[in-house]
Amino acid sequence: MQLTERQCFNEALIKLAVLLYQIDGKVTLTEQDYVDEVINNLTWESTICADAFLTQAIHSARSAVDANNIKEFMRELADDLNQDAPKTLEVAMELTGIDGERSEQETEILAYLTHRVLGKSLTAHIQEPTEQHST
């Protein structure tokens, strides 16, 4: 089965969310609840159920964190995450701030996500409304 662009985005968003809640070395119930809420609000179009995919994503993200390959892991998700850069940034900001404070590593990863992974898409998204008004 060929995955739709939306499903590819959904899967990349889940992987990123899992990575972000694992990055600071502590996983809170609030973070897990938020990830569950994000998953429940996605339109899931895969032959693998969302729970099974989440289990796989947890393993992948944990491996990236343990091997210190966080930025590479995020770069691999870039094309899919850029399909909806504003939603990606919204989830990342919420997830990293949900426990009341962002660790230094979370702040660094957010900056990398914003500037290196989503930068062009976010800039294009901001410029689109103003371009429409000038015509």
GROMACS elastic network, one bead per residue, 0.5 to 0.9 nm:
[ bonds ]
;  ai    aj funct       b0    kb
    1    46     6  0.81865   500
    1    47     6  0.78494   500
    3     6     6  0.80367   500
    3     7     6  0.59499   500
    3     8     6  0.63799   500
    3    45     6  0.76249   500
    3    46     6  0.70801   500
    4     7     6  0.51271   500
    4     8     6  0.62887   500
    4     9     6  0.86394   500
    4    45     6  0.77248   500
    4    46     6  0.89246   500
    5     8     6  0.50773   500
    5     9     6  0.62352   500
    5    10     6  0.86404   500
    5    80     6  0.74674   500
    5    83     6  0.77480   500
    6     9     6  0.50313   500
    6    10     6  0.61428   500
    6    11     6  0.87028   500
    6    43     6  0.81983   500
    6    44     6  0.87534   500
    6    45     6  0.83752   500
    6    80     6  0.84623   500
    6    83     6  0.78898   500
    6    84     6  0.89974   500
    7    11     6  0.61723   500
    7    12     6  0.85369   500
    7    42     6  0.88422   500
    7    43     6  0.77594   500
    7    44     6  0.66092   500
    7    45     6  0.59753   500
    7    46     6  0.71399   500
    8    11     6  0.52430   500
    8    12     6  0.61991   500
    8    13     6  0.85633   500
    8    80     6  0.58748   500
    8    81     6  0.83867   500
    9    12     6  0.51073   500
    9    13     6  0.59942   500
    9    14     6  0.85898   500
    9    77     6  0.86245   500
    9    79     6  0.85460   500
    9    81     6  0.55841   500
    9    82     6  0.80601   500
    9    83     6  0.65202   500
    9    84     6  0.74708   500
   10    13     6  0.51278   500
   10    14     6  0.62818   500
   10    15     6  0.87280   500
   10    39     6  0.81476   500
   10    42     6  0.67544   500
   10    43     6  0.79811   500
   10    44     6  0.75385   500
   10    80     6  0.83291   500
   10    81     6  0.83740   500
   11    14     6  0.51864   500
   11    15     6  0.62858   500
   11    16     6  0.86778   500
   11    50     6  0.89193   500
   11    53     6  0.78966   500
   11    54     6  0.87571   500
   11    57     6  0.84725   500
   11    80     6  0.84188   500
   12    15     6  0.50702   500
   12    16     6  0.61354   500
   12    17     6  0.85371   500
   12    77     6  0.56203   500
   12    78     6  0.82276   500
   12    80     6  0.61273   500
   12    81     6  0.60666   500
   13    16     6  0.50937   500
   13    17     6  0.60309   500
   13    18     6  0.85705   500
   13    38     6  0.89587   500
   13    77     6  0.82848   500
   13    80     6  0.82561   500
   13    81     6  0.64691   500
   13    87     6  0.88875   500
   13    88     6  0.65699   500
   13    91     6  0.82371   500
   14    17     6  0.50446   500
   14    18     6  0.61423   500
   14    19     6  0.85166   500
   14    35     6  0.76179   500
   14    38     6  0.81189   500
   14    39     6  0.71722   500
   14    53     6  0.86574   500
   14    54     6  0.70950   500
   14    57     6  0.71194   500
   15    18     6  0.52521   500
   15    19     6  0.61675   500
   15    20     6  0.86521   500
   15    54     6  0.77939   500
   15    56     6  0.88887   500
   15    57     6  0.52123   500
   15    58     6  0.74030   500
   15    60     6  0.78061   500
   15    61     6  0.67219   500
   15    74     6  0.88850   500
   15    77     6  0.81875   500
   16    19     6  0.50045   500
   16    20     6  0.60970   500
   16    21     6  0.87327   500
   16    57     6  0.86877   500
   16    61     6  0.79178   500
   16    73     6  0.86386   500
   16    74     6  0.70973   500
   16    77     6  0.78249   500
   16    81     6  0.87414   500
   16    88     6  0.85333   500
   16    92     6  0.78372   500
   17    20     6  0.51059   500
   17    21     6  0.63491   500
   17    22     6  0.86854   500
   17    35     6  0.66369   500
   17    38     6  0.89242   500
   17    88     6  0.89812   500
   17    91     6  0.72545   500
   17    92     6  0.67397   500
   17    95     6  0.71717   500
   18    21     6  0.53598   500
   18    22     6  0.62876   500
   18    23     6  0.86348   500
   18    32     6  0.86836   500
   18    35     6  0.75137   500
   18    54     6  0.82111   500
   18    57     6  0.68482   500
   18    58     6  0.60386   500
   18    61     6  0.64366   500
   18    62     6  0.85209   500
   19    22     6  0.52333   500
   19    23     6  0.60118   500
   19    57     6  0.83776   500
   19    58     6  0.75856   500
   19    60     6  0.84957   500
   19    62     6  0.71797   500
   19    64     6  0.81298   500
   19    65     6  0.75573   500
   19    70     6  0.79791   500
   19    73     6  0.88698   500
   19    74     6  0.88422   500
   20    23     6  0.52066   500
   20    24     6  0.78201   500
   20    61     6  0.86834   500
   20    92     6  0.71508   500
   20    95     6  0.69920   500
   20    96     6  0.65770   500
   20   106     6  0.72823   500
   20   109     6  0.83349   500
   21    24     6  0.69829   500
   21    25     6  0.80859   500
   21    26     6  0.75056   500
   21    27     6  0.59959   500
   21    28     6  0.80810   500
   21    31     6  0.63811   500
   21    32     6  0.78867   500
   21    35     6  0.87453   500
   21    95     6  0.67795   500
   21    96     6  0.69472   500
   22    25     6  0.55224   500
   22    26     6  0.63615   500
   22    27     6  0.60804   500
   22    58     6  0.87204   500
   22    61     6  0.76497   500
   22    62     6  0.71385   500
   22    65     6  0.76404   500
   23    26     6  0.77386   500
   23    27     6  0.88226   500
   23    61     6  0.89224   500
   23    62     6  0.87199   500
   23    65     6  0.66979   500
   23    70     6  0.85783   500
   23   103     6  0.89954   500
   23   105     6  0.72273   500
   23   106     6  0.67297   500
   23   109     6  0.88173   500
   24    27     6  0.79576   500
   24   102     6  0.86705   500
   24   103     6  0.65901   500
   24   104     6  0.86742   500
   24   105     6  0.68310   500
   24   106     6  0.67864   500
   27    30     6  0.84210   500
   27    31     6  0.66299   500
   27    32     6  0.72912   500
   28    31     6  0.52197   500
   28    32     6  0.63936   500
   28    33     6  0.86281   500
   28    99     6  0.75214   500
   29    32     6  0.50266   500
   29    33     6  0.59919   500
   29    34     6  0.85279   500
   30    33     6  0.50507   500
   30    34     6  0.61649   500
   30    35     6  0.86943   500
   30    98     6  0.70865   500
   30    99     6  0.71176   500
   31    34     6  0.51183   500
   31    35     6  0.62872   500
   31    36     6  0.86301   500
   31    95     6  0.63638   500
   31    96     6  0.84851   500
   31    98     6  0.66632   500
   31    99     6  0.73225   500
   32    35     6  0.51512   500
   32    36     6  0.61704   500
   32    37     6  0.86035   500
   33    36     6  0.50396   500
   33    37     6  0.61649   500
   33    38     6  0.86894   500
   34    38     6  0.62051   500
   34    39     6  0.86262   500
   34    94     6  0.85804   500
   34    95     6  0.72011   500
   34    98     6  0.84710   500
   35    38     6  0.50312   500
   35    39     6  0.61779   500
   35    40     6  0.85421   500
   35    91     6  0.88149   500
   35    95     6  0.79615   500
   36    39     6  0.51022   500
   36    40     6  0.60568   500
   36    41     6  0.86612   500
   37    40     6  0.50633   500
   37    41     6  0.62887   500
   37    42     6  0.88944   500
   38    41     6  0.52917   500
   38    42     6  0.65996   500
   38    91     6  0.79866   500
   39    42     6  0.53207   500
   39    43     6  0.85028   500
   39    44     6  0.84257   500
   39    50     6  0.74626   500
   39    54     6  0.89344   500
   40    43     6  0.80788   500
   40    44     6  0.87026   500
   40    50     6  0.88012   500
   41    44     6  0.88426   500
   44    49     6  0.81136   500
   44    50     6  0.71476   500
   45    48     6  0.86858   500
   45    49     6  0.89322   500
   46    49     6  0.68066   500
   46    50     6  0.80736   500
   48    51     6  0.83539   500
   48    52     6  0.65496   500
   48    53     6  0.65876   500
   49    52     6  0.54426   500
   49    53     6  0.63500   500
   49    54     6  0.87144   500
   50    53     6  0.50067   500
   50    54     6  0.60395   500
   50    55     6  0.87002   500
   51    55     6  0.63535   500
   51    56     6  0.87646   500
   52    55     6  0.51841   500
   52    56     6  0.64468   500
   52    57     6  0.86971   500
   53    56     6  0.50619   500
   53    57     6  0.60946   500
   53    58     6  0.86288   500
   54    58     6  0.61024   500
   54    59     6  0.86743   500
   55    58     6  0.51827   500
   55    59     6  0.65118   500
   55    60     6  0.88422   500
   56    59     6  0.52461   500
   56    60     6  0.63092   500
   56    61     6  0.87029   500
   57    60     6  0.50299   500
   57    61     6  0.60034   500
   57    62     6  0.83621   500
   58    61     6  0.52716   500
   58    62     6  0.59821   500
   58    63     6  0.85145   500
   59    62     6  0.51618   500
   59    63     6  0.61465   500
   59    64     6  0.87023   500
   60    63     6  0.51806   500
   60    64     6  0.63308   500
   60    65     6  0.87731   500
   60    73     6  0.87878   500
   61    64     6  0.50434   500
   61    65     6  0.61947   500
   61    66     6  0.85542   500
   61    70     6  0.80987   500
   61    73     6  0.78176   500
   62    65     6  0.50990   500
   62    66     6  0.60221   500
   62    67     6  0.84832   500
   63    66     6  0.51150   500
   63    67     6  0.60323   500
   63    68     6  0.83350   500
   63    69     6  0.82034   500
   64    67     6  0.52101   500
   64    68     6  0.58382   500
   64    70     6  0.54276   500
   64    71     6  0.87482   500
   64    72     6  0.82828   500
   64    73     6  0.64453   500
   65    69     6  0.62250   500
   65    70     6  0.58131   500
   66    69     6  0.77645   500
   66    70     6  0.89156   500
   67    70     6  0.80543   500
   68    71     6  0.82590   500
   68    72     6  0.89967   500
   69    72     6  0.53566   500
   69    73     6  0.60858   500
   69    74     6  0.87266   500
   70    73     6  0.50694   500
   70    74     6  0.62891   500
   70    75     6  0.86993   500
   70   109     6  0.83215   500
   71    74     6  0.50416   500
   71    75     6  0.61333   500
   71    76     6  0.86650   500
   71   109     6  0.77567   500
   71   112     6  0.77679   500
   71   113     6  0.85965   500
   72    76     6  0.62743   500
   72    77     6  0.88425   500
   73    76     6  0.52809   500
   73    77     6  0.67512   500
   74    77     6  0.51586   500
   74    78     6  0.62681   500
   74   113     6  0.75757   500
   74   117     6  0.73532   500
   75    79     6  0.81183   500
   75   113     6  0.88241   500
   75   116     6  0.84584   500
   75   117     6  0.64314   500
   76    79     6  0.75289   500
   76    80     6  0.86794   500
   77    80     6  0.56807   500
   77    81     6  0.60099   500
   77    82     6  0.85828   500
   77   117     6  0.85317   500
   78    81     6  0.50964   500
   78    82     6  0.59751   500
   78    83     6  0.88753   500
   78   113     6  0.88395   500
   78   117     6  0.55383   500
   78   118     6  0.71908   500
   79    82     6  0.53383   500
   79    83     6  0.69764   500
   79   117     6  0.84475   500
   80    83     6  0.55656   500
   80    84     6  0.80686   500
   81    84     6  0.60655   500
   81    85     6  0.60406   500
   81    87     6  0.87307   500
   81    88     6  0.63174   500
   81   117     6  0.82345   500
   81   118     6  0.75718   500
   82    86     6  0.84882   500
   82    88     6  0.77993   500
   82   117     6  0.77319   500
   82   118     6  0.59509   500
   82   120     6  0.86662   500
   82   121     6  0.60789   500
   82   122     6  0.83472   500
   83    88     6  0.89317   500
   83   121     6  0.81630   500
   84    87     6  0.55419   500
   84    88     6  0.62763   500
   84    89     6  0.88055   500
   84   121     6  0.82566   500
   85    89     6  0.61126   500
   85    90     6  0.85085   500
   85   118     6  0.60015   500
   85   119     6  0.86299   500
   85   121     6  0.61359   500
   85   122     6  0.60140   500
   85   125     6  0.82252   500
   86    89     6  0.51706   500
   86    90     6  0.60899   500
   86    91     6  0.87067   500
   86   118     6  0.87107   500
   86   121     6  0.84808   500
   86   122     6  0.66638   500
   86   125     6  0.79577   500
   87    91     6  0.62057   500
   87    92     6  0.85294   500
   88    91     6  0.53571   500
   88    92     6  0.61678   500
   88    93     6  0.86303   500
   88   118     6  0.84839   500
   89    93     6  0.59662   500
   89    94     6  0.84273   500
   89   110     6  0.84492   500
   89   113     6  0.80097   500
   89   114     6  0.72640   500
   89   118     6  0.81483   500
   89   122     6  0.89297   500
   90    93     6  0.53091   500
   90    94     6  0.61414   500
   90    95     6  0.85026   500
   91    94     6  0.51951   500
   91    95     6  0.59269   500
   91    96     6  0.84926   500
   92    95     6  0.52233   500
   92    96     6  0.60749   500
   92    97     6  0.84741   500
   92   110     6  0.72171   500
   92   113     6  0.86884   500
   93    96     6  0.54545   500
   93    97     6  0.61502   500
   93    98     6  0.83400   500
   93   110     6  0.75187   500
   94    97     6  0.53183   500
   94    98     6  0.56830   500
   95    98     6  0.52428   500
   95    99     6  0.79944   500
   96    99     6  0.73098   500
   96   100     6  0.85673   500
   96   101     6  0.76769   500
   96   102     6  0.58854   500
   96   103     6  0.82639   500
   96   106     6  0.63731   500
   96   107     6  0.81149   500
   96   110     6  0.82744   500
   97   100     6  0.55286   500
   97   101     6  0.55393   500
   97   102     6  0.55598   500
   97   106     6  0.89029   500
   98   101     6  0.74083   500
   98   102     6  0.85071   500
   99   102     6  0.78124   500
  102   105     6  0.79552   500
  102   106     6  0.57647   500
  102   107     6  0.61873   500
  103   106     6  0.50821   500
  103   107     6  0.62679   500
  103   108     6  0.86284   500
  104   107     6  0.51547   500
  104   108     6  0.62209   500
  104   109     6  0.86794   500
  105   108     6  0.50207   500
  105   109     6  0.61286   500
  105   110     6  0.85453   500
  106   109     6  0.51050   500
  106   110     6  0.60828   500
  106   111     6  0.86063   500
  107   110     6  0.50889   500
  107   111     6  0.62314   500
  107   112     6  0.86462   500
  108   111     6  0.51775   500
  108   112     6  0.62666   500
  108   113     6  0.86463   500
  109   113     6  0.60309   500
  109   114     6  0.85031   500
  110   114     6  0.60130   500
  110   115     6  0.84634   500
  111   114     6  0.51230   500
  111   115     6  0.59317   500
  111   116     6  0.79260   500
  112   115     6  0.53473   500
  112   116     6  0.52766   500
  112   117     6  0.67114   500
  112   118     6  0.86528   500
  113   116     6  0.56955   500
  113   118     6  0.59624   500
  113   119     6  0.77671   500
  114   117     6  0.61433   500
  114   118     6  0.51595   500
  114   119     6  0.54614   500
  114   122     6  0.79742   500
  115   118     6  0.61464   500
  115   120     6  0.80604   500
  116   119     6  0.56691   500
  116   120     6  0.82722   500
  117   120     6  0.80416   500
  117   121     6  0.86999   500
  118   121     6  0.54756   500
  118   122     6  0.59389   500
  118   123     6  0.85056   500
  119   122     6  0.52940   500
  119   123     6  0.61300   500
  119   124     6  0.85986   500
  120   123     6  0.51651   500
  120   124     6  0.61038   500
  120   125     6  0.85137   500
  121   124     6  0.50796   500
  121   125     6  0.60006   500
  121   126     6  0.86123   500
  122   125     6  0.50007   500
  122   126     6  0.62188   500
  122   127     6  0.86690   500
  123   126     6  0.52236   500
  123   127     6  0.62622   500
  123   128     6  0.87404   500
  124   127     6  0.51403   500
  124   128     6  0.61179   500
  125   128     6  0.54247   500
  125   129     6  0.76754   500
  126   129     6  0.66675   500
  126   130     6  0.77553   500
  127   130     6  0.55574   500
  127   131     6  0.62233   500
  127   132     6  0.88455   500
  128   131     6  0.51919   500
  128   132     6  0.63540   500
  128   133     6  0.89720   500
  129   132     6  0.52366   500
  129   133     6  0.66028   500
  130   133     6  0.52178   500
  130   134     6  0.65056   500
  131   134     6  0.53193   500
  131   135     6  0.69016   500
  132   135     6  0.57504   500
